[in-house]
C-alpha cells in the first residue's frame, strides 16, 4: 500500500512497487500478490482524479495534448523551464550542479556505496533499489531536460533519499571503525543538513549547490 501511495505522490516512484512485489513473490506468491493489490488499492484515488479531470485514467505525463497545445506555457517556457541544454550538462546539474542530488545531499553517496556493497552480497532489496533508481534516472534524462521548477533539487530524485538512507547501513558499519570514515560520515551528514535547512529558511543555495558555487568562485564554470 505504501508503494501505491508513493506512486500517487510521484508517479515515477511506482517503479519500486513491482520490484518489491517480485521480492516478496520469491518467498510466497500470495505475499507478492498482496503487495501489488495493496499498492493498486492505494492508487485508486489518483486514477479517480485523473478520470474526473480528463475522462481517462491514463496519467497526464504520457498525454502531452493536455499541456502541450497552442497558447500553452509549455510552447514557450521561460527561465529554468526554457533551458535547452545538452544531455551532459543537464546530467551534471542534476547530480552535482544547481539541482544536484549529490551536491545538496552528499549523504546519499554513502547510501549508494552501501547499496552496491549489499548488491555484491546478492541482497535482493539492494538490487531493487539500484534497479528502480537507475530506471527513473534513465527515463528522466532521456525524456526531459527540465528541472521541475526552482526547487531544491530534482523532485523526481527526492524519492531516492530515504531508500539510500536505509541502504547506507553496511557502508556506515564499515566506516565507523575508521577515524577518517567517521569524519567522512559526519561531514556528509552535516553538509546535507545545513544545506537543506539553509535552503528552506533563506533560499540561499537554490539555485546554486555548493559544488557548483565553489566551481564558480574558482573561476571554473560549466555552461
Protein Blocks (a to p, Z undefined) as FASTA:
>chain_A
ZZmmmmmmomklmmmmmmmmmmmmmmomklmmmmmmmmmmmmmmmmmmmmmmnopabdfk
lmmklmmcghiaklmcghjllpccdfklmmmmmmmmmmlfklmmmmlmmmmmmmmmmmmn
opaklmmmmmmmmmmmmmmmmmpccehiaaehjfklmmmmmmmmmmmmmmmmmmmmpmkl
mmmmmmmmmmmmmmmmmmmmnommpgebjmlmmmmmnopacZZ
